């Protein structure tokens, strides 16, 4: 994750909470499937998956965890 993306995610998804961001990234690194990763993201964002920042984070996760569907 690039530095500009990191700041975007912290500010837009985690409401400026760097600790929540760090925790989420740690959890995402351990995700075993795309669905697991999406569940983790939703646990932080609620149902707000339409924001540009969330879409960018999901795109990065999809690169790491290809869909098994």
ZIMOUR-V133632 format. One record per residue. N is the residue number from 1. RES is the residue in three letters. PSI is psi in degrees with one decimal (* if undefined). OMEGA is omega in degrees with one decimal (999 if undefined). NEAR is the number of other C-alpha atoms within 8 Angstrom. Layout:
# ZIMOUR-V133632
n	res	psi	omega	near
N	RES	PSI	OMEGA	NEAR
N	RES	PSI	OMEGA	NEAR
This chain:
# ZIMOUR-V133632
n	res	psi	omega	near
1	UNK	126.3	179.4	5
2	UNK	161.0	-176.6	5
3	UNK	-40.3	-179.9	6
4	UNK	-37.7	176.3	6
5	UNK	-40.7	179.8	8
6	UNK	-48.1	179.7	9
7	UNK	-38.3	176.8	8
8	UNK	-48.2	-178.4	10
9	UNK	-45.6	-179.7	13
10	UNK	-46.7	-176.8	13
11	UNK	-43.6	-172.5	10
12	UNK	-37.3	-175.3	9
13	UNK	-40.1	-172.1	12
14	UNK	16.7	175.3	13
15	UNK	40.2	177.1	7
16	UNK	3.5	-177.0	8
17	UNK	99.5	-177.0	9
18	UNK	-35.3	-179.9	8
19	UNK	-40.8	177.2	6
20	UNK	-40.8	177.4	8
21	UNK	-49.3	-178.2	11
22	UNK	-42.6	178.5	8
23	UNK	-44.4	-179.0	8
24	UNK	-43.8	-179.8	11
25	UNK	-40.3	177.0	8
26	UNK	-44.4	178.1	8
27	UNK	-39.9	-179.9	9
28	UNK	-35.5	177.6	10
29	UNK	-27.5	-178.5	6
30	UNK	-5.7	-178.7	6
31	UNK	139.4	-177.3	9
32	UNK	-11.9	179.5	7
33	UNK	164.9	177.7	10
34	UNK	-38.8	178.8	13
35	UNK	-41.9	176.2	7
36	UNK	-45.3	-179.2	9
37	UNK	-42.4	179.4	12
38	UNK	-38.2	177.2	9
39	UNK	-39.7	178.2	8
40	UNK	-46.9	-179.3	11
41	UNK	-45.0	-180.0	9
42	UNK	-30.7	178.6	11
43	UNK	-24.3	177.9	7
44	UNK	-29.9	-173.1	9
45	UNK	-10.6	-170.4	10
46	UNK	-145.0	179.9	7
47	UNK	6.6	-179.5	5
48	UNK	76.7	179.6	8
49	UNK	11.1	-176.9	9
50	UNK	-10.2	-177.8	6
51	UNK	152.9	-178.8	7
52	UNK	-39.7	-179.6	6
53	UNK	-42.9	179.4	10
54	UNK	-41.9	178.6	12
55	UNK	-42.9	178.3	10
56	UNK	-43.6	179.1	8
57	UNK	-43.1	177.5	9
58	UNK	-39.2	178.3	9
59	UNK	-41.2	177.9	8
60	UNK	-41.0	178.9	9
61	UNK	-40.1	-179.8	11
62	UNK	-31.8	177.0	10
63	UNK	-35.9	-178.5	7
64	UNK	-36.9	-175.4	6
65	UNK	87.5	179.2	9
66	UNK	145.5	-178.7	8
67	UNK	139.8	177.0	8
68	UNK	-2.5	-177.7	5
69	UNK	*	999	2
